[in-house]
Amino acid sequence: MSLIAELRLTDAQLVLRPSLQAAPGMTLEREWATAADRAADPVLFVWASGGDFEAFEAALPADPTIGEHECIDDRDDRRLYRVVVNRGVTTNPAP
């Protein structure tokens, strides 16, 4: 037996939530998460799709939930981002 669930989380302190609010319709899918050790800020690799990429990217520099960001793959309908989580601000800092 299998169970598939789709969740929509809305806490303001979730990683990238402020940037997502700037780009309604944008969806994120986590590809990979890692951290050098427990003291290091986690690094997430997330695919973004279905929204306004320009609005999303314009909001990233002011997003307090992340420290760094970089678009590392750009396809026609989605983009892969590398983001460093600001552990001091977010409610879900673990990879």
PDB file of N, CA, C and O in Angstrom:
ATOM      1  N   MET A   1       0.836  -1.173   0.000  1.00  0.00           N
ATOM      2  CA  MET A   1       0.000   0.000   0.000  1.00  0.00           C
ATOM      3  C   MET A   1       0.886   1.244   0.000  1.00  0.00           C
ATOM      4  O   MET A   1       1.899   1.291   0.697  1.00  0.00           O
ATOM      5  N   SER A   2       0.502   2.239  -0.777  1.00  0.00           N
ATOM      6  CA  SER A   2       1.259   3.487  -0.868  1.00  0.00           C
ATOM      7  C   SER A   2       0.375   4.660  -0.491  1.00  0.00           C
ATOM      8  O   SER A   2      -0.849   4.615  -0.615  1.00  0.00           O
ATOM      9  N   LEU A   3       1.029   5.699  -0.030  1.00  0.00           N
ATOM     10  CA  LEU A   3       0.326   6.925   0.304  1.00  0.00           C
ATOM     11  C   LEU A   3       1.109   8.084  -0.285  1.00  0.00           C
ATOM     12  O   LEU A   3       2.308   8.220  -0.043  1.00  0.00           O
ATOM     13  N   ILE A   4       0.437   8.910  -1.049  1.00  0.00           N
ATOM     14  CA  ILE A   4       1.049  10.108  -1.616  1.00  0.00           C
ATOM     15  C   ILE A   4       0.280  11.295  -1.074  1.00  0.00           C
ATOM     16  O   ILE A   4      -0.949  11.336  -1.141  1.00  0.00           O
ATOM     17  N   ALA A   5       1.006  12.256  -0.538  1.00  0.00           N
ATOM     18  CA  ALA A   5       0.360  13.433   0.037  1.00  0.00           C
ATOM     19  C   ALA A   5       0.964  14.694  -0.559  1.00  0.00           C
ATOM     20  O   ALA A   5       2.169  14.763  -0.800  1.00  0.00           O
ATOM     21  N   GLU A   6       0.133  15.673  -0.792  1.00  0.00           N
ATOM     22  CA  GLU A   6       0.589  16.986  -1.229  1.00  0.00           C
ATOM     23  C   GLU A   6       0.257  17.961  -0.116  1.00  0.00           C
ATOM     24  O   GLU A   6      -0.894  18.070   0.307  1.00  0.00           O
ATOM     25  N   LEU A   7       1.273  18.668   0.357  1.00  0.00           N
ATOM     26  CA  LEU A   7       1.094  19.590   1.466  1.00  0.00           C
ATOM     27  C   LEU A   7       1.324  21.018   1.010  1.00  0.00           C
ATOM     28  O   LEU A   7       2.153  21.276   0.138  1.00  0.00           O
ATOM     29  N   ARG A   8       0.594  21.932   1.599  1.00  0.00           N
ATOM     30  CA  ARG A   8       0.808  23.357   1.373  1.00  0.00           C
ATOM     31  C   ARG A   8       1.052  23.993   2.732  1.00  0.00           C
ATOM     32  O   ARG A   8       0.155  24.064   3.571  1.00  0.00           O
ATOM     33  N   LEU A   9       2.277  24.452   2.933  1.00  0.00           N
ATOM     34  CA  LEU A   9       2.661  25.057   4.197  1.00  0.00           C
ATOM     35  C   LEU A   9       2.723  26.566   4.026  1.00  0.00           C
ATOM     36  O   LEU A   9       3.169  27.061   2.991  1.00  0.00           O
ATOM     37  N   THR A  10       2.273  27.298   5.042  1.00  0.00           N
ATOM     38  CA  THR A  10       2.171  28.747   4.871  1.00  0.00           C
ATOM     39  C   THR A  10       2.829  29.572   5.966  1.00  0.00           C
ATOM     40  O   THR A  10       2.633  30.788   5.993  1.00  0.00           O
ATOM     41  N   ASP A  11       3.583  28.987   6.850  1.00  0.00           N
ATOM     42  CA  ASP A  11       4.251  29.745   7.903  1.00  0.00           C
ATOM     43  C   ASP A  11       5.176  30.787   7.273  1.00  0.00           C
ATOM     44  O   ASP A  11       5.928  30.472   6.351  1.00  0.00           O
ATOM     45  N   ALA A  12       5.123  32.012   7.761  1.00  0.00           N
ATOM     46  CA  ALA A  12       5.917  33.107   7.191  1.00  0.00           C
ATOM     47  C   ALA A  12       7.416  32.872   7.312  1.00  0.00           C
ATOM     48  O   ALA A  12       8.193  33.479   6.575  1.00  0.00           O
ATOM     49  N   GLN A  13       7.833  32.013   8.218  1.00  0.00           N
ATOM     50  CA  GLN A  13       9.258  31.773   8.418  1.00  0.00           C
ATOM     51  C   GLN A  13       9.761  30.515   7.712  1.00  0.00           C
ATOM     52  O   GLN A  13      10.887  30.084   7.957  1.00  0.00           O
ATOM     53  N   LEU A  14       8.959  29.930   6.855  1.00  0.00           N
ATOM     54  CA  LEU A  14       9.434  28.806   6.056  1.00  0.00           C
ATOM     55  C   LEU A  14      10.452  29.307   5.039  1.00  0.00           C
ATOM     56  O   LEU A  14      10.354  30.433   4.552  1.00  0.00           O
ATOM     57  N   VAL A  15      11.413  28.476   4.727  1.00  0.00           N
ATOM     58  CA  VAL A  15      12.447  28.851   3.766  1.00  0.00           C
ATOM     59  C   VAL A  15      11.809  29.267   2.440  1.00  0.00           C
ATOM     60  O   VAL A  15      10.981  28.546   1.882  1.00  0.00           O
ATOM     61  N   LEU A  16      12.202  30.421   1.955  1.00  0.00           N
ATOM     62  CA  LEU A  16      11.788  31.001   0.679  1.00  0.00           C
ATOM     63  C   LEU A  16      10.330  31.475   0.639  1.00  0.00           C
ATOM     64  O   LEU A  16       9.861  31.889  -0.421  1.00  0.00           O
ATOM     65  N   ARG A  17       9.620  31.428   1.730  1.00  0.00           N
ATOM     66  CA  ARG A  17       8.224  31.878   1.743  1.00  0.00           C
ATOM     67  C   ARG A  17       8.091  33.338   1.297  1.00  0.00           C
ATOM     68  O   ARG A  17       7.214  33.634   0.485  1.00  0.00           O
ATOM     69  N   PRO A  18       8.924  34.263   1.793  1.00  0.00           N
ATOM     70  CA  PRO A  18       8.793  35.647   1.324  1.00  0.00           C
ATOM     71  C   PRO A  18       8.981  35.783  -0.194  1.00  0.00           C
ATOM     72  O   PRO A  18       8.292  36.577  -0.834  1.00  0.00           O
ATOM     73  N   SER A  19       9.891  35.028  -0.756  1.00  0.00           N
ATOM     74  CA  SER A  19      10.106  35.089  -2.208  1.00  0.00           C
ATOM     75  C   SER A  19       8.933  34.479  -2.966  1.00  0.00           C
ATOM     76  O   SER A  19       8.553  34.974  -4.027  1.00  0.00           O
ATOM     77  N   LEU A  20       8.365  33.417  -2.430  1.00  0.00           N
ATOM     78  CA  LEU A  20       7.204  32.797  -3.068  1.00  0.00           C
ATOM     79  C   LEU A  20       5.994  33.729  -3.057  1.00  0.00           C
ATOM     80  O   LEU A  20       5.201  33.725  -3.998  1.00  0.00           O
ATOM     81  N   GLN A  21       5.849  34.520  -2.008  1.00  0.00           N
ATOM     82  CA  GLN A  21       4.731  35.457  -1.947  1.00  0.00           C
ATOM     83  C   GLN A  21       4.831  36.512  -3.043  1.00  0.00           C
ATOM     84  O   GLN A  21       3.814  37.052  -3.479  1.00  0.00           O
ATOM     85  N   ALA A  22       6.034  36.805  -3.486  1.00  0.00           N
ATOM     86  CA  ALA A  22       6.232  37.790  -4.549  1.00  0.00           C
ATOM     87  C   ALA A  22       5.921  37.216  -5.929  1.00  0.00           C
ATOM     88  O   ALA A  22       5.786  37.965  -6.897  1.00  0.00           O
ATOM     89  N   ALA A  23       5.809  35.898  -6.022  1.00  0.00           N
ATOM     90  CA  ALA A  23       5.575  35.238  -7.310  1.00  0.00           C
ATOM     91  C   ALA A  23       4.440  34.225  -7.174  1.00  0.00           C
ATOM     92  O   ALA A  23       4.690  33.020  -7.136  1.00  0.00           O
ATOM     93  N   PRO A  24       3.196  34.699  -7.101  1.00  0.00           N
ATOM     94  CA  PRO A  24       2.060  33.774  -6.967  1.00  0.00           C
ATOM     95  C   PRO A  24       2.077  32.720  -8.081  1.00  0.00           C
ATOM     96  O   PRO A  24       2.363  33.019  -9.240  1.00  0.00           O
ATOM     97  N   GLY A  25       1.768  31.512  -7.701  1.00  0.00           N
ATOM     98  CA  GLY A  25       1.756  30.416  -8.665  1.00  0.00           C
ATOM     99  C   GLY A  25       3.064  29.654  -8.739  1.00  0.00           C
ATOM    100  O   GLY A  25       3.117  28.563  -9.306  1.00  0.00           O
ATOM    101  N   MET A  26       4.130  30.224  -8.167  1.00  0.00           N
ATOM    102  CA  MET A  26       5.427  29.548  -8.179  1.00  0.00           C
ATOM    103  C   MET A  26       5.378  28.354  -7.230  1.00  0.00           C
ATOM    104  O   MET A  26       4.853  28.447  -6.120  1.00  0.00           O
ATOM    105  N   THR A  27       5.926  27.247  -7.681  1.00  0.00           N
ATOM    106  CA  THR A  27       5.995  26.025  -6.888  1.00  0.00           C
ATOM    107  C   THR A  27       7.454  25.627  -6.746  1.00  0.00           C
ATOM    108  O   THR A  27       8.228  25.728  -7.698  1.00  0.00           O
ATOM    109  N   LEU A  28       7.830  25.172  -5.553  1.00  0.00           N
ATOM    110  CA  LEU A  28       9.188  24.698  -5.311  1.00  0.00           C
ATOM    111  C   LEU A  28       9.169  23.208  -5.017  1.00  0.00           C
ATOM    112  O   LEU A  28       8.284  22.703  -4.326  1.00  0.00           O
ATOM    113  N   GLU A  29      10.159  22.519  -5.553  1.00  0.00           N
ATOM    114  CA  GLU A  29      10.333  21.093  -5.294  1.00  0.00           C
ATOM    115  C   GLU A  29      11.787  20.872  -4.896  1.00  0.00           C
ATOM    116  O   GLU A  29      12.702  21.193  -5.655  1.00  0.00           O
ATOM    117  N   ARG A  30      11.993  20.328  -3.711  1.00  0.00           N
ATOM    118  CA  ARG A  30      13.360  20.120  -3.229  1.00  0.00           C
ATOM    119  C   ARG A  30      14.019  18.974  -3.983  1.00  0.00           C
ATOM    120  O   ARG A  30      13.475  17.873  -4.073  1.00  0.00           O
ATOM    121  N   GLU A  31      15.188  19.253  -4.517  1.00  0.00           N
ATOM    122  CA  GLU A  31      15.986  18.244  -5.215  1.00  0.00           C
ATOM    123  C   GLU A  31      16.966  17.584  -4.249  1.00  0.00           C
ATOM    124  O   GLU A  31      17.128  16.364  -4.250  1.00  0.00           O
ATOM    125  N   TRP A  32      17.616  18.408  -3.423  1.00  0.00           N
ATOM    126  CA  TRP A  32      18.655  17.901  -2.535  1.00  0.00           C
ATOM    127  C   TRP A  32      18.856  18.892  -1.408  1.00  0.00           C
ATOM    128  O   TRP A  32      18.635  20.091  -1.584  1.00  0.00           O
ATOM    129  N   ALA A  33      19.272  18.403  -0.253  1.00  0.00           N
ATOM    130  CA  ALA A  33      19.614  19.261   0.881  1.00  0.00           C
ATOM    131  C   ALA A  33      20.847  18.690   1.555  1.00  0.00           C
ATOM    132  O   ALA A  33      21.011  17.474   1.651  1.00  0.00           O
ATOM    133  N   THR A  34      21.712  19.578   2.019  1.00  0.00           N
ATOM    134  CA  THR A  34      22.939  19.124   2.662  1.00  0.00           C
ATOM    135  C   THR A  34      23.447  20.195   3.621  1.00  0.00           C
ATOM    136  O   THR A  34      23.038  21.354   3.546  1.00  0.00           O
ATOM    137  N   ALA A  35      24.326  19.803   4.507  1.00  0.00           N
ATOM    138  CA  ALA A  35      25.022  20.733   5.403  1.00  0.00           C
ATOM    139  C   ALA A  35      26.370  20.109   5.734  1.00  0.00           C
ATOM    140  O   ALA A  35      26.485  18.890   5.869  1.00  0.00           O
ATOM    141  N   ALA A  36      27.382  20.947   5.862  1.00  0.00           N
ATOM    142  CA  ALA A  36      28.727  20.442   6.150  1.00  0.00           C
ATOM    143  C   ALA A  36      28.768  19.744   7.511  1.00  0.00           C
ATOM    144  O   ALA A  36      29.438  18.725   7.676  1.00  0.00           O
ATOM    145  N   ASP A  37      28.052  20.299   8.472  1.00  0.00           N
ATOM    146  CA  ASP A  37      27.941  19.707   9.802  1.00  0.00           C
ATOM    147  C   ASP A  37      26.734  20.332  10.496  1.00  0.00           C
ATOM    148  O   ASP A  37      26.049  21.167   9.906  1.00  0.00           O
ATOM    149  N   ARG A  38      26.470  19.944  11.723  1.00  0.00           N
ATOM    150  CA  ARG A  38      25.282  20.439  12.433  1.00  0.00           C
ATOM    151  C   ARG A  38      25.319  21.942  12.686  1.00  0.00           C
ATOM    152  O   ARG A  38      24.267  22.566  12.831  1.00  0.00           O
ATOM    153  N   ALA A  39      26.494  22.524  12.741  1.00  0.00           N
ATOM    154  CA  ALA A  39      26.610  23.960  13.001  1.00  0.00           C
ATOM    155  C   ALA A  39      26.470  24.800  11.728  1.00  0.00           C
ATOM    156  O   ALA A  39      26.214  26.002  11.801  1.00  0.00           O
ATOM    157  N   ALA A  40      26.635  24.177  10.581  1.00  0.00           N
ATOM    158  CA  ALA A  40      26.593  24.914   9.310  1.00  0.00           C
ATOM    159  C   ALA A  40      25.157  25.159   8.861  1.00  0.00           C
ATOM    160  O   ALA A  40      24.257  24.370   9.150  1.00  0.00           O
ATOM    161  N   ASP A  41      24.961  26.258   8.155  1.00  0.00           N
ATOM    162  CA  ASP A  41      23.647  26.524   7.580  1.00  0.00           C
ATOM    163  C   ASP A  41      23.391  25.524   6.451  1.00  0.00           C
ATOM    164  O   ASP A  41      24.271  25.290   5.623  1.00  0.00           O
ATOM    165  N   PRO A  42      22.202  24.938   6.412  1.00  0.00           N
ATOM    166  CA  PRO A  42      21.881  23.974   5.351  1.00  0.00           C
ATOM    167  C   PRO A  42      21.881  24.624   3.970  1.00  0.00           C
ATOM    168  O   PRO A  42      21.594  25.812   3.821  1.00  0.00           O
ATOM    169  N   VAL A  43      22.206  23.824   2.983  1.00  0.00           N
ATOM    170  CA  VAL A  43      22.159  24.247   1.588  1.00  0.00           C
ATOM    171  C   VAL A  43      21.079  23.420   0.913  1.00  0.00           C
ATOM    172  O   VAL A  43      21.088  22.191   0.983  1.00  0.00           O
ATOM    173  N   LEU A  44      20.144  24.108   0.254  1.00  0.00           N
ATOM    174  CA  LEU A  44      19.063  23.437  -0.456  1.00  0.00           C
ATOM    175  C   LEU A  44      19.220  23.642  -1.955  1.00  0.00           C
ATOM    176  O   LEU A  44      19.658  24.698  -2.413  1.00  0.00           O
ATOM    177  N   PHE A  45      18.859  22.625  -2.699  1.00  0.00           N
ATOM    178  CA  PHE A  45      18.760  22.714  -4.148  1.00  0.00           C
ATOM    179  C   PHE A  45      17.285  22.507  -4.463  1.00  0.00           C
ATOM    180  O   PHE A  45      16.735  21.438  -4.198  1.00  0.00           O
ATOM    181  N   VAL A  46      16.644  23.524  -5.025  1.00  0.00           N
ATOM    182  CA  VAL A  46      15.202  23.465  -5.266  1.00  0.00           C
ATOM    183  C   VAL A  46      14.880  23.841  -6.706  1.00  0.00           C
ATOM    184  O   VAL A  46      15.466  24.762  -7.274  1.00  0.00           O
ATOM    185  N   TRP A  47      13.938  23.107  -7.279  1.00  0.00           N
ATOM    186  CA  TRP A  47      13.414  23.437  -8.599  1.00  0.00           C
ATOM    187  C   TRP A  47      12.235  24.382  -8.419  1.00  0.00           C
ATOM    188  O   TRP A  47      11.358  24.131  -7.593  1.00  0.00           O
ATOM    189  N   ALA A  48      12.209  25.454  -9.178  1.00  0.00           N
ATOM    190  CA  ALA A  48      11.087  26.393  -9.177  1.00  0.00           C
ATOM    191  C   ALA A  48      10.383  26.293 -10.524  1.00  0.00           C
ATOM    192  O   ALA A  48      11.023  26.181 -11.570  1.00  0.00           O
ATOM    193  N   SER A  49       9.051  26.336 -10.479  1.00  0.00           N
ATOM    194  CA  SER A  49       8.283  26.259 -11.725  1.00  0.00           C
ATOM    195  C   SER A  49       6.904  26.874 -11.522  1.00  0.00           C
ATOM    196  O   SER A  49       6.447  27.066 -10.395  1.00  0.00           O
ATOM    197  N   GLY A  50       6.259  27.176 -12.635  1.00  0.00           N
ATOM    198  CA  GLY A  50       4.859  27.573 -12.612  1.00  0.00           C
ATOM    199  C   GLY A  50       4.550  28.990 -12.198  1.00  0.00           C
ATOM    200  O   GLY A  50       3.390  29.303 -11.932  1.00  0.00           O
ATOM    201  N   GLY A  51       5.532  29.854 -12.132  1.00  0.00           N
ATOM    202  CA  GLY A  51       5.265  31.227 -11.712  1.00  0.00           C
ATOM    203  C   GLY A  51       6.135  32.216 -12.457  1.00  0.00           C
ATOM    204  O   GLY A  51       6.763  31.884 -13.463  1.00  0.00           O
ATOM    205  N   ASP A  52       6.163  33.420 -11.957  1.00  0.00           N
ATOM    206  CA  ASP A  52       6.923  34.509 -12.556  1.00  0.00           C
ATOM    207  C   ASP A  52       8.361  34.470 -12.029  1.00  0.00           C
ATOM    208  O   ASP A  52       8.628  34.904 -10.908  1.00  0.00           O
ATOM    209  N   PHE A  53       9.276  33.953 -12.836  1.00  0.00           N
ATOM    210  CA  PHE A  53      10.667  33.821 -12.405  1.00  0.00           C
ATOM    211  C   PHE A  53      11.298  35.171 -12.084  1.00  0.00           C
ATOM    212  O   PHE A  53      12.075  35.282 -11.136  1.00  0.00           O
ATOM    213  N   GLU A  54      10.973  36.193 -12.862  1.00  0.00           N
ATOM    214  CA  GLU A  54      11.570  37.505 -12.629  1.00  0.00           C
ATOM    215  C   GLU A  54      11.148  38.070 -11.273  1.00  0.00           C
ATOM    216  O   GLU A  54      11.974  38.631 -10.554  1.00  0.00           O
ATOM    217  N   ALA A  55       9.875  37.927 -10.921  1.00  0.00           N
ATOM    218  CA  ALA A  55       9.389  38.404  -9.621  1.00  0.00           C
ATOM    219  C   ALA A  55      10.015  37.598  -8.484  1.00  0.00           C
ATOM    220  O   ALA A  55      10.386  38.156  -7.452  1.00  0.00           O
ATOM    221  N   PHE A  56      10.128  36.298  -8.676  1.00  0.00           N
ATOM    222  CA  PHE A  56      10.735  35.430  -7.665  1.00  0.00           C
ATOM    223  C   PHE A  56      12.193  35.821  -7.437  1.00  0.00           C
ATOM    224  O   PHE A  56      12.625  35.988  -6.297  1.00  0.00           O
ATOM    225  N   GLU A  57      12.943  35.964  -8.520  1.00  0.00           N
ATOM    226  CA  GLU A  57      14.362  36.301  -8.407  1.00  0.00           C
ATOM    227  C   GLU A  57      14.578  37.710  -7.864  1.00  0.00           C
ATOM    228  O   GLU A  57      15.566  37.959  -7.173  1.00  0.00           O
ATOM    229  N   ALA A  58      13.675  38.627  -8.167  1.00  0.00           N
ATOM    230  CA  ALA A  58      13.792  39.986  -7.632  1.00  0.00           C
ATOM    231  C   ALA A  58      13.590  40.001  -6.116  1.00  0.00           C
ATOM    232  O   ALA A  58      14.136  40.863  -5.428  1.00  0.00           O
ATOM    233  N   ALA A  59      12.813  39.055  -5.596  1.00  0.00           N
ATOM    234  CA  ALA A  59      12.539  38.998  -4.160  1.00  0.00           C
ATOM    235  C   ALA A  59      13.627  38.259  -3.375  1.00  0.00           C
ATOM    236  O   ALA A  59      13.723  38.431  -2.160  1.00  0.00           O
ATOM    237  N   LEU A  60      14.434  37.454  -4.032  1.00  0.00           N
ATOM    238  CA  LEU A  60      15.434  36.643  -3.328  1.00  0.00           C
ATOM    239  C   LEU A  60      16.438  37.455  -2.501  1.00  0.00           C
ATOM    240  O   LEU A  60      16.704  37.072  -1.362  1.00  0.00           O
ATOM    241  N   PRO A  61      17.011  38.553  -3.010  1.00  0.00           N
ATOM    242  CA  PRO A  61      18.006  39.279  -2.211  1.00  0.00           C
ATOM    243  C   PRO A  61      17.466  39.818  -0.880  1.00  0.00           C
ATOM    244  O   PRO A  61      18.227  39.957   0.078  1.00  0.00           O
ATOM    245  N   ALA A  62      16.187  40.117  -0.809  1.00  0.00           N
ATOM    246  CA  ALA A  62      15.595  40.659   0.422  1.00  0.00           C
ATOM    247  C   ALA A  62      14.966  39.578   1.298  1.00  0.00           C
ATOM    248  O   ALA A  62      14.439  39.888   2.366  1.00  0.00           O
ATOM    249  N   ASP A  63      15.011  38.335   0.875  1.00  0.00           N
ATOM    250  CA  ASP A  63      14.386  37.241   1.623  1.00  0.00           C
ATOM    251  C   ASP A  63      15.224  36.925   2.862  1.00  0.00           C
ATOM    252  O   ASP A  63      16.356  36.461   2.730  1.00  0.00           O
ATOM    253  N   PRO A  64      14.691  37.167   4.065  1.00  0.00           N
ATOM    254  CA  PRO A  64      15.485  36.942   5.278  1.00  0.00           C
ATOM    255  C   PRO A  64      15.697  35.467   5.620  1.00  0.00           C
ATOM    256  O   PRO A  64      16.514  35.152   6.485  1.00  0.00           O
ATOM    257  N   THR A  65      14.981  34.565   4.959  1.00  0.00           N
ATOM    258  CA  THR A  65      15.101  33.139   5.278  1.00  0.00           C
ATOM    259  C   THR A  65      16.311  32.484   4.622  1.00  0.00           C
ATOM    260  O   THR A  65      16.652  31.344   4.937  1.00  0.00           O
ATOM    261  N   ILE A  66      16.957  33.207   3.711  1.00  0.00           N
ATOM    262  CA  ILE A  66      18.142  32.660   3.042  1.00  0.00           C
ATOM    263  C   ILE A  66      19.299  33.643   3.140  1.00  0.00           C
ATOM    264  O   ILE A  66      19.105  34.853   3.255  1.00  0.00           O
ATOM    265  N   GLY A  67      20.506  33.091   3.091  1.00  0.00           N
ATOM    266  CA  GLY A  67      21.693  33.932   3.136  1.00  0.00           C
ATOM    267  C   GLY A  67      22.293  34.154   1.761  1.00  0.00           C
ATOM    268  O   GLY A  67      22.801  35.236   1.466  1.00  0.00           O
ATOM    269  N   GLU A  68      22.237  33.137   0.924  1.00  0.00           N
ATOM    270  CA  GLU A  68      22.791  33.211  -0.427  1.00  0.00           C
ATOM    271  C   GLU A  68      21.850  32.482  -1.370  1.00  0.00           C
ATOM    272  O   GLU A  68      21.071  31.624  -0.954  1.00  0.00           O
ATOM    273  N   HIS A  69      21.934  32.836  -2.641  1.00  0.00           N
ATOM    274  CA  HIS A  69      21.155  32.121  -3.651  1.00  0.00           C
ATOM    275  C   HIS A  69      21.878  32.187  -4.991  1.00  0.00           C
ATOM    276  O   HIS A  69      22.659  33.101  -5.256  1.00  0.00           O
ATOM    277  N   GLU A  70      21.595  31.198  -5.821  1.00  0.00           N
ATOM    278  CA  GLU A  70      22.191  31.156  -7.150  1.00  0.00           C
ATOM    279  C   GLU A  70      21.328  30.265  -8.039  1.00  0.00           C
ATOM    280  O   GLU A  70      20.944  29.166  -7.638  1.00  0.00           O
ATOM    281  N   CYS A  71      21.026  30.734  -9.231  1.00  0.00           N
ATOM    282  CA  CYS A  71      20.339  29.903 -10.216  1.00  0.00           C
ATOM    283  C   CYS A  71      21.422  29.095 -10.928  1.00  0.00           C
ATOM    284  O   CYS A  71      22.318  29.663 -11.553  1.00  0.00           O
ATOM    285  N   ILE A  72      21.334  27.770 -10.831  1.00  0.00           N
ATOM    286  CA  ILE A  72      22.388  26.939 -11.414  1.00  0.00           C
ATOM    287  C   ILE A  72      21.936  26.153 -12.640  1.00  0.00           C
ATOM    288  O   ILE A  72      22.757  25.522 -13.307  1.00  0.00           O
ATOM    289  N   ASP A  73      20.641  26.184 -12.943  1.00  0.00           N
ATOM    290  CA  ASP A  73      20.143  25.541 -14.160  1.00  0.00           C
ATOM    291  C   ASP A  73      18.881  26.270 -14.595  1.00  0.00           C
ATOM    292  O   ASP A  73      17.993  26.525 -13.781  1.00  0.00           O
ATOM    293  N   ASP A  74      18.804  26.598 -15.859  1.00  0.00           N
ATOM    294  CA  ASP A  74      17.670  27.346 -16.399  1.00  0.00           C
ATOM    295  C   ASP A  74      17.115  26.587 -17.592  1.00  0.00           C
ATOM    296  O   ASP A  74      17.737  26.529 -18.652  1.00  0.00           O
ATOM    297  N   ARG A  75      15.950  26.014 -17.408  1.00  0.00           N
ATOM    298  CA  ARG A  75      15.269  25.310 -18.494  1.00  0.00           C
ATOM    299  C   ARG A  75      14.065  26.135 -18.905  1.00  0.00           C
ATOM    300  O   ARG A  75      13.760  27.139 -18.261  1.00  0.00           O
ATOM    301  N   ASP A  76      13.387  25.744 -19.940  1.00  0.00           N
ATOM    302  CA  ASP A  76      12.262  26.531 -20.441  1.00  0.00           C
ATOM    303  C   ASP A  76      11.181  26.759 -19.394  1.00  0.00           C
ATOM    304  O   ASP A  76      10.670  27.871 -19.258  1.00  0.00           O
ATOM    305  N   ASP A  77      10.832  25.716 -18.658  1.00  0.00           N
ATOM    306  CA  ASP A  77       9.689  25.810 -17.751  1.00  0.00           C
ATOM    307  C   ASP A  77      10.044  25.729 -16.272  1.00  0.00           C
ATOM    308  O   ASP A  77       9.153  25.792 -15.426  1.00  0.00           O
ATOM    309  N   ARG A  78      11.328  25.590 -15.941  1.00  0.00           N
ATOM    310  CA  ARG A  78      11.724  25.523 -14.538  1.00  0.00           C
ATOM    311  C   ARG A  78      13.192  25.893 -14.382  1.00  0.00           C
ATOM    312  O   ARG A  78      13.973  25.841 -15.332  1.00  0.00           O
ATOM    313  N   ARG A  79      13.543  26.268 -13.151  1.00  0.00           N
ATOM    314  CA  ARG A  79      14.920  26.647 -12.845  1.00  0.00           C
ATOM    315  C   ARG A  79      15.345  25.979 -11.544  1.00  0.00           C
ATOM    316  O   ARG A  79      14.546  25.802 -10.624  1.00  0.00           O
ATOM    317  N   LEU A  80      16.625  25.612 -11.492  1.00  0.00           N
ATOM    318  CA  LEU A  80      17.189  24.995 -10.295  1.00  0.00           C
ATOM    319  C   LEU A  80      17.995  26.048  -9.542  1.00  0.00           C
ATOM    320  O   LEU A  80      18.876  26.699 -10.104  1.00  0.00           O
ATOM    321  N   TYR A  81      17.673  26.201  -8.256  1.00  0.00           N
ATOM    322  CA  TYR A  81      18.355  27.179  -7.412  1.00  0.00           C
ATOM    323  C   TYR A  81      19.109  26.478  -6.296  1.00  0.00           C
ATOM    324  O   TYR A  81      18.671  25.460  -5.759  1.00  0.00           O
ATOM    325  N   ARG A  82      20.254  27.054  -5.967  1.00  0.00           N
ATOM    326  CA  ARG A  82      21.015  26.659  -4.782  1.00  0.00           C
ATOM    327  C   ARG A  82      20.826  27.785  -3.783  1.00  0.00           C
ATOM    328  O   ARG A  82      21.146  28.937  -4.077  1.00  0.00           O
ATOM    329  N   VAL A  83      20.307  27.463  -2.598  1.00  0.00           N
ATOM    330  CA  VAL A  83      20.087  28.488  -1.570  1.00  0.00           C
ATOM    331  C   VAL A  83      20.692  28.027  -0.252  1.00  0.00           C
ATOM    332  O   VAL A  83      20.617  26.853   0.109  1.00  0.00           O
ATOM    333  N   VAL A  84      21.291  28.971   0.453  1.00  0.00           N
ATOM    334  CA  VAL A  84      21.817  28.707   1.789  1.00  0.00           C
ATOM    335  C   VAL A  84      20.783  29.226   2.778  1.00  0.00           C
ATOM    336  O   VAL A  84      20.426  30.403   2.761  1.00  0.00           O
ATOM    337  N   VAL A  85      20.314  28.345   3.629  1.00  0.00           N
ATOM    338  CA  VAL A  85      19.259  28.667   4.582  1.00  0.00           C
ATOM    339  C   VAL A  85      19.821  29.512   5.721  1.00  0.00           C
ATOM    340  O   VAL A  85      20.899  29.225   6.242  1.00  0.00           O
ATOM    341  N   ASN A  86      19.089  30.551   6.104  1.00  0.00           N
ATOM    342  CA  ASN A  86      19.438  31.357   7.269  1.00  0.00           C
ATOM    343  C   ASN A  86      18.791  30.685   8.479  1.00  0.00           C
ATOM    344  O   ASN A  86      17.631  30.949   8.792  1.00  0.00           O
ATOM    345  N   ARG A  87      19.520  29.839   9.139  1.00  0.00           N
ATOM    346  CA  ARG A  87      19.002  29.020  10.234  1.00  0.00           C
ATOM    347  C   ARG A  87      18.422  29.860  11.371  1.00  0.00           C
ATOM    348  O   ARG A  87      17.505  29.409  12.056  1.00  0.00           O
ATOM    349  N   GLY A  88      18.933  31.061  11.582  1.00  0.00           N
ATOM    350  CA  GLY A  88      18.459  31.903  12.671  1.00  0.00           C
ATOM    351  C   GLY A  88      17.071  32.477  12.453  1.00  0.00           C
ATOM    352  O   GLY A  88      16.461  32.979  13.397  1.00  0.00           O
ATOM    353  N   VAL A  89      16.559  32.416  11.236  1.00  0.00           N
ATOM    354  CA  VAL A  89      15.266  33.018  10.914  1.00  0.00           C
ATOM    355  C   VAL A  89      14.194  31.980  10.623  1.00  0.00           C
ATOM    356  O   VAL A  89      13.019  32.219  10.901  1.00  0.00           O
ATOM    357  N   THR A  90      14.565  30.849  10.078  1.00  0.00           N
ATOM    358  CA  THR A  90      13.587  29.885   9.579  1.00  0.00           C
ATOM    359  C   THR A  90      13.051  28.954  10.655  1.00  0.00           C
ATOM    360  O   THR A  90      13.656  28.769  11.711  1.00  0.00           O
ATOM    361  N   THR A  91      11.895  28.375  10.353  1.00  0.00           N
ATOM    362  CA  THR A  91      11.296  27.399  11.256  1.00  0.00           C
ATOM    363  C   THR A  91      11.657  25.975  10.868  1.00  0.00           C
ATOM    364  O   THR A  91      11.324  25.039  11.594  1.00  0.00           O
ATOM    365  N   ASN A  92      12.328  25.792   9.744  1.00  0.00           N
ATOM    366  CA  ASN A  92      12.696  24.447   9.285  1.00  0.00           C
ATOM    367  C   ASN A  92      14.135  24.425   8.783  1.00  0.00           C
ATOM    368  O   ASN A  92      14.361  24.273   7.582  1.00  0.00           O
ATOM    369  N   PRO A  93      15.112  24.575   9.674  1.00  0.00           N
ATOM    370  CA  PRO A  93      16.495  24.713   9.221  1.00  0.00           C
ATOM    371  C   PRO A  93      17.213  23.426   8.859  1.00  0.00           C
ATOM    372  O   PRO A  93      18.260  23.491   8.214  1.00  0.00           O
ATOM    373  N   ALA A  94      16.714  22.278   9.234  1.00  0.00           N
ATOM    374  CA  ALA A  94      17.463  21.038   8.994  1.00  0.00           C
ATOM    375  C   ALA A  94      17.339  20.583   7.547  1.00  0.00           C
ATOM    376  O   ALA A  94      16.285  20.755   6.935  1.00  0.00           O
ATOM    377  N   PRO A  95      18.412  20.000   6.986  1.00  0.00           N
ATOM    378  CA  PRO A  95      18.326  19.484   5.615  1.00  0.00           C
ATOM    379  C   PRO A  95      17.488  18.228   5.533  1.00  0.00           C
ATOM    380  O   PRO A  95      17.318  17.669   4.450  1.00  0.00           O
TER     381      PRO A  95
END
